[in-house]
Amino acid sequence: MANRKLGTMARMHAGACKTSGIALVTNKFTHRIPAFPAYKAVYEELLNKKLTKVDGAVLPPFIAGGAIYGHSALGEDINIPELAKNAAKIGTEAMMKAMEGAGITPYPLWPALIGATVAMEIVHPDAFLGEEYGVFGSVDSAYLAGLGAVEAANLPKKLHVRGTREEFDTAKVIGDFGLILKDIGGPSVIGSMALNEIFAGFEESPIIGAGFSGGPVNPPLGHLCGDVVPALRLMMKYNDLYKGC
């Protein structure tokens, strides 16, 4: 649940203005692509009623907005997972096509992050999902957004931190970052590049197009961000060794 407001807290501490995911931009891959293609694709499908089988036009009054929707089979088993997953999938695909249209390789990480972000701007962010998606209370709407983005971008199912070999579910990583990014201020492309390099802390970074310092380009300045991830994870793992340092 805390991830819901991590982006807001970071924005407030940084003194950045409140925006939305529309201010996001991909890492600079010679060119950069703003988030607009994802928004355009998602909202076109939203207007065409293709993101979920639940049609608000025939929904009885006073259903949406309360526990009877958000915490029932209608919401948790049908509408919320459909909306989150489909929106993220469509947004991710649109970003990758836009990168291709600009004549650059559609590196999948940033399209997935932006796709998940757009989805989480729409979907109820605190919703738990039905047990078909996992033990109740352990799987939320952000996870389904991450899953839709991961599948659209063909990302590996698991990510591993360099050095520690800690394993993370990629869908949860992407979904949680979407939940964070929807609340941050308007970053520059340099900010996107910094975040991209942070993902070089994962062994799979060359596969997902994250962090040039993760290889094969491997510029030295990128390591300022990429190397901090395994360092922090090791400090957390061996906390007793660092007390008093």
Helices and strands as residue ranges (DSSP letters): H 3-14, G 21-23, H 36-47, H 67-70, I 73-79, H 80-101, H 109-122, G 131-133, H 141-153, E 158-160, E 167-169, H 170-181, H 189-198, G 199-201, H 205-208, G 212-214, G 220-222, H 223-226, H 228-237, H 239-242
